[in-house]
Amino acid sequence: MPVKSRQKSSSFADSTLFSAGTKTTMFVSVLRFILLFGVSHASDTAAPAQLRPPSLGFSSSVRSVCKPIPSTLSLCHGIGYRHMRIPNLLGHDTLREAQQQSAAWLPLINKLCHRDTKKFLCSLFAPVCLPELSGPVSPCKSLCEAVRDGCVPVMSAFGFPWPEMFNCTRFPRGTELCIPATGQQEGRTTEEVMHEEALKGSVICDACSLAAEGEVDIQENFCHSPYAFKMRLGSVSMVGGDRQLVPTARSRILRWAGGGAERAEGIGGAMAHSALWLQEGGTCTCPGLDSAETNKGRGLEEEHMDKRRAREGEKEGKGAQSGWYLALAQAEEGRLVLTRLVRWTKGDKDLKKFIRRLLKQSCPEM
């Protein structure tokens, strides 16, 4: 069932559409912050009175504020947006309360009863904070019904009913701003679909620093990272929900397995792994990386140019530095997973000076 409204607009996360009778200009700004919500279930406490088919506002005795999602809120930590509304849609007035109540629903995630279970639960426990709105965004009735129909058989097998606080009649049908079930795309125009794709991933990936803070991030975290690289990218591709980054041969190891530059030089100083990984990179944007991907194949073209320059004895030109990246990573399950990725936007001389400063740091062995 499509989400309908007097004015239509679309978001990105896995074809997630938000609808509301609001000005289109406001929607463009609002929807830039929306991402596919994470999964888990809520505690069987009494449903708060304010949990009803909502307007864009949220009435409560406690003023609605935005708070960073804590790492201790395991249900929704790392779901793609970083701030949530408190009080949430289940009447929890503190982050501690939301954390405690949400923990009871973690086991349901592993049952895989519906693909939108996490999206639904986190829309209640950790509703996304949109600066343009004074309160949280509710799940659509259709999202609630889809998750309920998929998970009730599993819950019933363990003796648990669908809780009253998740009564789907409490949620809007889609005539107001709300979060629909994945795949509700019917009735959208081609322009809306294209707009959704343009907005997809507008939440910044955790590993990707903004340009203004990227250099500082690398310097502050260099000694705390087991792996560090200066690299050019030969290709970037999607594998599952992750992005796979394959460096070119000219890339250089700066730090390896918790050791300093000497250890990296001991294995040749070239990239020993064929790929680095940006986890969940398909649902977020990475400044610098995404702008580079608009020119597909540019990394390889630059490498061919560099090889030609080397054969001709020519020094690197001014434009060659545009493809350099600085990356920090850690090993997870046999893969090098990026923790920081910054596209270098200054000149080659500045890059060399910066790397010399990094390597002069007295980093402890890890």
PyMOL commands that set and color helices and strands:
alter all, ss='L'
color gray80, all
select helices_A, chain A and resi 13-15+24-31+95-109+117-125+141-157+164-166+168-170+190-199+211-221+261-266+281-283+289-293+298-312+318-323+348-360
alter helices_A, ss='H'
color red, helices_A
select strands_A, chain A and resi 65-68+83-86+138-139+178-179+227-231+233-239+242-247+252-255+276-278+325-332+335-343
alter strands_A, ss='S'
color yellow, strands_A
deselect
rebuild
show_as cartoon
